[in-house]
Amino acid sequence: MSSPSPGSRRMQVDVVKLIESKHEVTILGDEMNLFSVKFFGPEDTPYFGGVWKLRVSLPDNYPFKSPSIGFMNKIYHPNIDESSGTVCLDVINQTWTSMYDLSNIFEVFLPHLLTYPNAQDPLNGDAAALYLHKPEEFRSKVRDYVQKFATESALRELEEQSSSDDESSISHFSSEDETQDMEL
């Protein structure tokens, strides 16, 4: 019997570390390379109080290749595609290094992105324009989205839809290849 590859061991260690942290992780398949993570909006942002599920897919050569991540429930943000959940984040898409792990994504990179959107490189042009030109309206719209799509009851509905549709509710998640050219 062969021993797991170093990347496979690292994948297991990083997923277990995330599971043992404050994050709720749900394995979506038979392996540890596809899972969802419950993510809470950072304090001092209009996203505070919101809860999202993110789908994470780890490539075979993780940690040398970055994970693919996407929001499963809607979020209004200049750097997140509203319909697909694709995240435009340079540190994941372009400058990923094996020194990073999954905890960095959920404890540093995503909170920073929600706190400091980059409206100069948007995936959601409407959100970027509102953020730049009408910041109060932007914050109000974010809060509306949080109330509508990012509550515990909205997540339960997403999970019920997911179980009835099997994979269709998470199939909207785009691969990192689609976001490879995007930067934060």
N, C-alpha and C positions, 0 to 999 in steps of 0.2 A: 504494500500500500504506500503510495507516494505522499509525502508531506505537502501541505498547502504552500503555494508560492508566497514569497514575501509580501507581494501586493495583496493577496487574499487574506493573509494574517493581519496586515495593516487595516484592511477594510473591516474585518471583524472587530478589531480593537477600537477603531474609531466609532463604529456603530454602537458597540456596547458602551463606550464612554458617553455617547449621546443619550442612550437609553438610561444610563445611571445618573445623568444630570437632571436638571429641572425640566427637560423637554419630554413631551409625550411622543413616543415613536411607535408607529404601527408598520410592521413588515408586511408588504403587499404581495409577496410571492413566496416561493420555496427557498430562495436565497436571501442573503442580507444586502443585496445590491439594489433593491427597489423597495422604498419605504416612504411613509409620509411622516411629517413632523408638525406638531401643533406649535404655532408661533404667535406670540402676543405682541401687540403694538407697543413701541417704546413710550415711556413716560415723557411728558413735556412735548408731545407731538399730537396732531389731530388724530393719529392712529391709535392712541392710548385707549384701552378698553376693548379694542378689536382683537379677534382671534382668527387666525387663518391656518389652513392646512397647506403645507407645501409638499409636493411630490419630489422625491430625490431619487435619481438614478445614478449609480456609481458605475463607471466604465470598468472593463476587465483590468485595465492597467492603472487603476486608482492606487496610490495617490499621485502618480506621475501625470495623470490626466485628470482634469477637473470634473467634478460631478455636474450633472444637469439638474437644475432646480426650476420649479414653476409653482405659482400660486394656484391652488385648486378652486378656491372661492374668490370672488371678485374683489379687487382692490383698485382704488383710484390713485394713480401715482404716475409722474412723468416718465419714469424709467421701467415701468412694468406694463406690458401689453394687457389691456383690459379683457380682451376676449380669450386670449390663449394662456395668460398667466406668465408668459415668458419674462424673465428678469434680465435687464441690461445692466450688468455689473462687471466692470473691467477686471476686478480682482478674481472673479470666477471665470470669466470668458477669455481673458487674454493673459493675465500675469500670474495665474495659479502656479504654485510651487508645492512640492511634496512636504514642505515645512508646515503648510496649513493643514488643518483637519476640519472635520464637520462642525465641531464646536465653534470654530472661527466664523463660520457662515452664520450660525444662528445667534451667537453672542456678540459679534463685532460687525461683520459686513452688512447683514440685513438691517440691524438697528441703525447703523450709520446711514444706510441708503434711505430709510424712512425719515430719519431726522434731517438729512441734508440732500434732498433730491438734486439731480443735475439736469436742469431744464434745458441746457445747451445741447444735450445729446438724448432727445426723448424717443421713447417707443410710443408714448401716448401724447401726441401733439396738442390735443385739447387741454389735457392736464398741465402740460408744460406752459402753455400760453396763459392759462388761468393762474398758475403759480407765479409767473413773472409779472403779470399785469393787473391781476385782481386777487391778491393773496387772501383776503377775507373770504371771498367767494370760493376759492380753492379749499380753504380749511373747512368751510361749511359743507362743501360737496364731499370731502373726505369723511366728515362725521356722518353725513347721510349714508354713504356707502358702508361705513362701519355698522350703523344701525340696521341696515338692510341685509348685508351679506356677511358680516364678520362677527356674528354672535354665536353663542353655544347652540342656540336653536337652529340657526342657519347651517352650522356644521352638521347637526344631526340630520337635517334635511338632505344635505350633500351626501352624507354617509348612506342614508336610506336610498337615495337615487342611485348612488354608486353600487349598492348591493343589488338593486333591482335591474340596473343596466349592466351590471357586472363591471366591465372596464370602460364603458363609453363616457362616464362622467370624468374620468381622468385621462382619457385619450386626447383631450385638447392640449395637454401638456406638450410643448415643443421641445425638440432636442436641442442640445447646445450648439449643434452645427448651424442652426438657423440664427443663433445669436453671436457666432464667432466674430463677426465683424463689428459688433456693437461695443461701445465703451462707455464707462461712467466718467 
